[in-house]
């Protein structure tokens, strides 16, 4: 019979990001966290760390030989938790972590601490994703979820299940609608620039990105591979992709690039169809306009004289095309705002609950299905899964030095 796995007497993780810094923060928790930290900590003066009142900062050393100068504090006696601030260099950090491991602590990833400290699965997952947020706007939404916005709404819905199941069903539908945004808070959105060769896609990508990412050349068909850049539009993280110009080509390499461009368009959240105002609309342009019904049409080179007749201009006006000059920068800011509105037409109000993980969406879909089947018990169970604490299954870091930290 296999032995029953036993929980470690204490766990330790590095909360500060990987890399060199002035200060590193090490957290110790678990049934014997104070005892483990007390054995590793050598106070400069006064009583032991175990005899210190919670919240009292203690100065001392941790680590073999001379060790590193640290500030330690008993955060809580029940549950036992200790925090140690040491120098941020990898060698100093390794001294502290190794000393704690020698005294019985088991090294874990920061996500283990997040799971331990969070009230529910939703809060723990929000804390994890908050570390990966790319913009202030998405971080604010995730911070609201970590602080309980979604959790409070779920609890309120569960409380109303017995008296007002219809309002609960409407709440679940609202959350599922917001999940279109929530699932992109970390990964962001993908926008592909499309159009025939030499309409200015590469220059437009550079203008939207704010720096020279793509090579600009007058030769039609220059772009062969997909060139991407990550940026933010109205605070939303966006990956822009410049692709090969769409046309028939006997060149094997260019044809491969065109095939890759079409594949990227199918995966995109939004396609920008770029047209050249300084040249008459071609049959190829018309076919692209006809085949790209759900795209945002961008008319480039508005700094040059227009070569379109009134009828063509009217067609594009009806399509709500936006005029820009990637060369001079005219219209780039309004274009960025228009892209953001197409990607996020309904931003959630401040403090709103927003599901942001596929598992959350799955539980909400199960709850809605149960409510539509008039089964409040099953709906309560599905919603309750969102509030259950996450088990601590975080693996030990792969590094043997004990100095590195990963927040993934």
Buried (B, 14 or more C-beta within 10 A) or exposed (E): EEEEEEEBBBBBBBBBEEEEEEEBBBBBBBEBBBBBBBBBBBBEEEEBBBEBEBEEEBEBBBBEEEBBBBEBBBBBEEEBBBBBBBBBBBEBBBBBBBBBBEBBBBBBBBBBBBBBBBEBBBBBBBBBBBBBBBBEBBBBBBBBBBBBBBBEBBBEBBEBBEEEBEEBBBBBEBBBEBBBBBBBBBEBBBBBBBBBBBBBBBBBBBBBBEEEBBEBEEEBBBBBEBBBBEBBBBBBBBBBBBBBBBBEBEEEEBBBBBEBBBEBBEEBBBBBBBBBBBBEBEEBBEEBBEEBEEBBBBBBBBBEEBEBEEEBBEBBEEBEBBBBBBBEEBBBEEBBEBBBBBBBEEBBEEEBBBBBBEEBBEBBBBBBBBBEEEBBEBBBBBBBBBBEEBEBEBEBBEBEEBBBBBBE
